[in-house]
């Protein structure tokens, strides 16, 4: 018996058991090396999110696609964003909307990631009404090099011109394959449950010390307000928004908050001009696409707590839950 998962079938637990038994029999007969059989058996019965090692070239991009492929039913909400969005809990989305969610946030997120992953999800389940929650910041839009996951994972690279992929491969070179799960743990729906930030909290490092280090590292760059090239990233963001619009969905775009101490220091060096450019771009995009923008730069806008930050910009699950509740309240049309 086989069950259906996002447009493809996958073995039932009974069939997996028979496959493992067959592998063991082949091993006993000398037709399959014991090590190979053991690896195959582990992969066959271990969900991706429970693995202790993950070294695919696509890293978190491939990982989130693998998680989507293992879901028994397609997600109804997808969360896009960088590391600051990894703590948005699918369970909270379900609690306040009744919809299932996948957290597809990735480190150093760019609009090209959203385009490729949303196209992948729609290809797997074209008839599902997939809502979109974008968490953005002033650095989201820049024509940086594409992540190797968008170049080498065929599920994602297929959505870009061959010429762009080839050129980017030359620029990126041979990608590394570190163990994504060495010090991270995720839920089956992509929520980041544990990483170095949590370890630092567990070790009792005061937030005040963390904020001081954060500002020392980031404040010089915050004061650099030179414009960066954003042509390609704007192109793919607009393509992604229009893709959702074509499916009758109004995406919500959330401008993410900073810790009040950091925000005050950033503003003192003229940093907010970067956010003003982002606001202007999103306002202009609303003339061409159907989207809702929710500006949560200041924590007072959603009832956030200054204590629920890992550093100057990364929020905990507590603040992420407050954001979800606020956004669903002010933009209900995005979750219909």
C-alpha positions as semicolon CSV with decimal commas, in nm:
position;residue;x (nm);y (nm);z (nm)
1;X;0,000;0,000;0,000
2;X;0,124;0,349;-0,083
3;X;0,016;0,689;0,049
4;X;0,014;1,011;-0,153
5;X;0,237;1,304;-0,053
6;X;0,221;1,638;-0,237
7;X;0,153;1,483;-0,571
8;X;0,378;1,178;-0,542
9;X;0,340;0,843;-0,371
10;X;0,563;0,715;-0,096
11;X;0,588;0,379;0,083
12;X;0,372;0,299;0,383
13;X;0,543;0,194;0,706
14;X;0,460;-0,169;0,629
15;X;0,625;-0,147;0,289
16;X;0,928;0,023;0,441
17;X;0,956;-0,268;0,681
18;X;0,949;-0,516;0,391
19;X;1,215;-0,315;0,209
20;X;1,443;-0,321;0,511
21;X;1,387;-0,696;0,552
22;X;1,476;-0,749;0,186
23;X;1,792;-0,548;0,232
24;X;1,891;-0,764;0,528
25;X;1,827;-1,081;0,328
26;X;2,040;-0,950;0,043
27;X;2,315;-0,873;0,290
28;X;2,300;-1,226;0,430
29;X;2,326;-1,361;0,077
30;X;2,633;-1,150;0,012
31;X;2,455;-0,938;-0,251
32;X;2,459;-0,612;-0,055
33;X;2,740;-0,478;0,158
34;X;2,644;-0,455;0,528
35;X;2,738;-0,087;0,550
36;X;2,529;-0,004;0,244
37;X;2,236;-0,201;0,382
38;X;2,259;-0,023;0,715
39;X;2,265;0,318;0,552
40;X;1,972;0,230;0,326
41;X;1,771;0,100;0,622
42;X;1,832;0,411;0,828
43;X;1,738;0,644;0,542
44;X;1,427;0,438;0,468
45;X;1,285;0,471;0,819
46;X;1,425;0,802;0,949
47;X;1,243;1,127;0,864
48;X;1,471;1,400;0,736
49;X;1,417;1,628;1,035
50;X;1,534;1,352;1,272
51;X;1,862;1,285;1,095
52;X;2,185;1,370;1,272
53;X;2,367;1,447;0,948
54;X;2,262;1,632;0,634
55;X;2,523;1,721;0,373
56;X;2,332;1,788;0,052
57;X;2,484;2,064;-0,159
58;X;2,165;2,267;-0,127
59;X;2,193;2,277;0,253
60;X;1,886;2,444;0,410
61;X;1,722;2,504;0,070
62;X;1,729;2,133;-0,013
63;X;1,643;2,046;0,347
64;X;1,323;2,251;0,340
65;X;1,224;2,089;0,009
66;X;1,287;1,745;0,158
67;X;1,067;1,834;0,455
68;X;0,788;1,942;0,219
69;X;0,820;1,614;0,030
70;X;0,769;1,417;0,351
71;X;0,452;1,596;0,462
72;X;0,143;1,381;0,435
73;X;-0,057;1,673;0,295
74;X;0,060;1,992;0,120
75;X;0,109;2,302;0,337
76;X;-0,148;2,580;0,313
77;X;0,090;2,856;0,429
78;X;0,457;2,894;0,342
79;X;0,688;3,120;0,543
80;X;0,974;3,288;0,355
81;X;1,257;3,489;0,503
82;X;1,609;3,471;0,638
83;X;1,742;3,342;0,967
84;X;1,523;3,597;1,149
85;X;1,214;3,413;1,022
86;X;1,316;3,061;1,121
87;X;1,128;3,082;1,454
88;X;0,780;3,136;1,307
89;X;0,591;2,835;1,436
90;X;0,364;2,640;1,200
91;X;0,164;2,530;1,505
92;X;0,078;2,893;1,587
93;X;-0,034;2,957;1,229
94;X;-0,259;2,652;1,259
95;X;-0,393;2,767;1,595
96;X;-0,494;3,115;1,474
97;X;-0,593;3,036;1,114
98;X;-0,677;2,665;1,103
99;X;-0,428;2,629;0,816
100;X;-0,121;2,406;0,800
101;X;0,213;2,577;0,742
102;X;0,570;2,509;0,633
103;X;0,853;2,730;0,756
104;X;1,072;2,757;0,446
105;X;1,294;3,036;0,582
106;X;1,663;2,999;0,497
107;X;1,986;3,170;0,593
108;X;2,072;3,471;0,374
109;X;1,731;3,455;0,209
110;X;1,682;3,630;-0,123
111;X;1,369;3,664;-0,343
112;X;1,515;3,406;-0,581
113;X;1,480;3,149;-0,301
114;X;1,111;3,228;-0,264
115;X;1,058;3,203;-0,640
116;X;1,224;2,862;-0,666
117;X;1,071;2,708;-0,353
118;X;0,718;2,836;-0,421
119;X;0,743;2,710;-0,781
120;X;0,855;2,372;-0,644
121;X;0,561;2,361;-0,403
122;X;0,309;2,457;-0,670
123;X;0,449;2,195;-0,907
124;X;0,395;1,928;-0,642
125;X;0,044;2,043;-0,550
126;X;-0,093;2,278;-0,819
127;X;-0,449;2,274;-0,686
128;X;-0,369;2,364;-0,325
129;X;-0,441;2,719;-0,213
130;X;-0,098;2,813;-0,079
131;X;-0,078;3,138;0,122
132;X;0,249;3,329;0,153
133;X;0,407;3,502;0,453
134;X;0,722;3,699;0,368
135;X;0,952;3,829;0,644
136;X;1,180;4,095;0,494
137;X;1,441;4,351;0,596
138;X;1,644;4,622;0,427
139;X;1,909;4,373;0,310
140;X;1,664;4,121;0,163
141;X;1,689;4,275;-0,182
142;X;2,031;4,265;-0,345
143;X;2,166;4,098;-0,656
144;X;2,402;3,871;-0,462
145;X;2,532;3,539;-0,586
146;X;2,269;3,267;-0,587
147;X;2,293;3,005;-0,317
148;X;2,433;2,669;-0,437
149;X;2,098;2,512;-0,355
150;X;1,939;2,714;-0,635
151;X;2,213;2,604;-0,874
152;X;2,269;2,235;-0,798
153;X;1,937;2,110;-0,663
154;X;1,740;2,033;-0,979
155;X;1,409;2,089;-0,797
156;X;1,510;2,455;-0,762
157;X;1,752;2,527;-1,046
158;X;1,493;2,437;-1,309
159;X;1,310;2,766;-1,244
160;X;1,598;2,985;-1,362
161;X;1,748;3,046;-1,706
162;X;2,030;2,806;-1,790
163;X;2,256;3,101;-1,867
164;X;2,206;3,247;-1,518
165;X;2,266;2,912;-1,348
166;X;2,582;2,850;-1,551
167;X;2,721;3,196;-1,479
168;X;2,648;3,166;-1,110
169;X;2,810;2,824;-1,090
170;X;3,129;2,974;-1,227
171;X;3,115;3,248;-0,964
172;X;3,028;3,021;-0,674
173;X;3,277;2,749;-0,760
174;X;3,270;2,409;-0,590
175;X;3,033;2,439;-0,295
176;X;3,109;2,298;0,047
177;X;2,888;2,033;0,206
178;X;2,897;2,094;0,583
179;X;2,662;1,904;0,812
180;X;2,355;2,127;0,835
181;X;2,235;1,943;1,146
182;X;2,560;1,952;1,342
183;X;2,424;2,199;1,598
184;X;2,069;2,259;1,474
185;X;1,740;2,082;1,520
186;X;1,421;2,140;1,321
187;X;1,061;2,028;1,342
188;X;0,900;1,828;1,063
189;X;0,752;2,155;0,932
190;X;1,077;2,351;0,918
191;X;1,068;2,536;1,251
192;X;1,417;2,589;1,392
193;X;1,398;2,439;1,740
194;X;1,758;2,472;1,856
195;X;2,084;2,628;1,746
196;X;2,375;2,822;1,891
197;X;2,148;3,106;2,000
198;X;1,955;2,869;2,225
199;X;2,278;2,728;2,364
200;X;2,397;3,077;2,447
201;X;2,072;3,144;2,631
202;X;2,099;2,814;2,816
203;X;2,451;2,908;2,921
204;X;2,313;3,224;3,083
205;X;2,487;3,484;2,866
206;X;2,312;3,818;2,942
207;X;2,121;3,977;2,656
208;X;2,284;4,312;2,738
209;X;2,627;4,164;2,662
210;X;2,499;4,007;2,343
211;X;2,351;4,338;2,225
212;X;2,678;4,519;2,292
213;X;2,869;4,265;2,081
214;X;2,602;4,279;1,812
215;X;2,628;4,657;1,781
216;X;3,006;4,644;1,773
217;X;2,987;4,405;1,478
218;X;2,703;4,563;1,282
219;X;2,692;4,935;1,354
220;X;2,973;5,034;1,113
221;X;2,791;4,865;0,826
222;X;2,456;5,005;0,937
223;X;2,587;5,353;0,872
224;X;2,678;5,266;0,512
225;X;2,370;5,382;0,323
226;X;2,504;5,343;-0,030
227;X;2,249;5,184;-0,261
228;X;2,308;4,830;-0,385
229;X;2,200;4,673;-0,712
230;X;1,857;4,511;-0,674
231;X;1,735;4,459;-1,030
232;X;1,734;4,081;-1,036
233;X;1,604;4,041;-0,682
234;X;1,317;4,282;-0,755
235;X;1,238;4,089;-1,073
236;X;1,208;3,756;-0,892
237;X;1,019;3,901;-0,599
238;X;0,760;4,044;-0,836
239;X;0,743;3,713;-1,025
240;X;0,680;3,534;-0,695
241;X;0,408;3,774;-0,581
242;X;0,237;3,745;-0,919
243;X;0,260;3,365;-0,900
244;X;0,057;3,373;-0,578
245;X;-0,180;3,631;-0,725
246;X;-0,245;3,399;-1,018
247;X;-0,364;3,142;-0,765
248;X;-0,597;3,392;-0,600
249;X;-0,370;3,457;-0,301
250;X;-0,276;3,793;-0,146
251;X;0,072;3,749;0,009
252;X;0,158;3,937;0,326
253;X;0,499;4,104;0,351
254;X;0,620;4,178;0,703
255;X;0,900;4,426;0,771
256;X;1,081;4,261;1,061
257;X;1,159;4,428;1,396
258;X;1,485;4,512;1,567
259;X;1,558;4,525;1,936
260;X;1,484;4,882;2,060
261;X;1,845;4,934;2,174
262;X;1,979;4,841;1,832
263;X;1,712;5,033;1,644
264;X;1,796;5,351;1,834
265;X;2,167;5,311;1,761
266;X;2,102;5,235;1,393
267;X;1,880;5,537;1,352
268;X;2,150;5,759;1,502
269;X;2,385;5,674;1,213
270;X;2,124;5,725;0,939
271;X;2,043;5,359;0,885
272;X;1,668;5,405;0,843
273;X;1,714;5,545;0,494
274;X;1,760;5,180;0,392
275;X;1,422;5,087;0,535
276;X;1,266;5,390;0,370
277;X;1,389;5,257;0,034
278;X;1,235;4,920;0,115
279;X;0,905;5,084;0,209
280;X;0,906;5,288;-0,112
281;X;0,975;4,980;-0,323
282;X;0,696;4,779;-0,161
283;X;0,452;5,070;-0,198
284;X;0,537;5,093;-0,568
285;X;0,500;4,716;-0,607
286;X;0,147;4,742;-0,471
287;X;0,060;4,939;-0,786
288;X;0,141;4,631;-0,996
289;X;0,064;4,338;-0,766
290;X;-0,181;4,243;-0,495
291;X;0,001;4,222;-0,162
292;X;-0,033;4,349;0,192
293;X;0,258;4,516;0,373
294;X;0,274;4,513;0,754
295;X;0,550;4,732;0,899
296;X;0,665;4,590;1,234
297;X;1,002;4,761;1,259
298;X;0,925;4,873;1,615
299;X;0,822;4,610;1,868
300;X;0,543;4,829;2,002
301;X;0,360;4,776;1,672
302;X;0,279;4,415;1,763
303;X;0,315;4,412;2,142
304;X;0,659;4,255;2,129
305;X;0,892;4,208;2,425
306;X;1,251;4,344;2,428
307;X;1,348;4,038;2,632
308;X;1,244;3,797;2,357
309;X;1,538;3,852;2,123
310;X;1,843;3,633;2,076
311;X;2,042;3,938;1,968
312;X;1,969;4,270;1,800
313;X;1,751;4,124;1,525
314;X;1,672;3,755;1,581
315;X;1,345;3,703;1,766
316;X;1,245;3,410;1,981
317;X;0,935;3,197;1,935
318;X;0,750;3,415;2,187
319;X;0,788;3,729;1,976
320;X;0,728;3,534;1,657
321;X;0,395;3,414;1,797
322;X;0,298;3,774;1,875
323;X;0,381;3,873;1,518
324;X;0,172;3,593;1,372
325;X;-0,127;3,686;1,587
326;X;-0,097;4,054;1,494
327;X;-0,053;3,994;1,121
328;X;-0,350;3,756;1,102
329;X;-0,560;4,018;1,281
330;X;-0,465;4,315;1,059
331;X;-0,440;4,124;0,729
332;X;-0,706;3,851;0,746
333;X;-0,751;3,856;0,368
334;X;-0,406;3,700;0,331
335;X;-0,519;3,384;0,512
336;X;-0,855;3,324;0,345
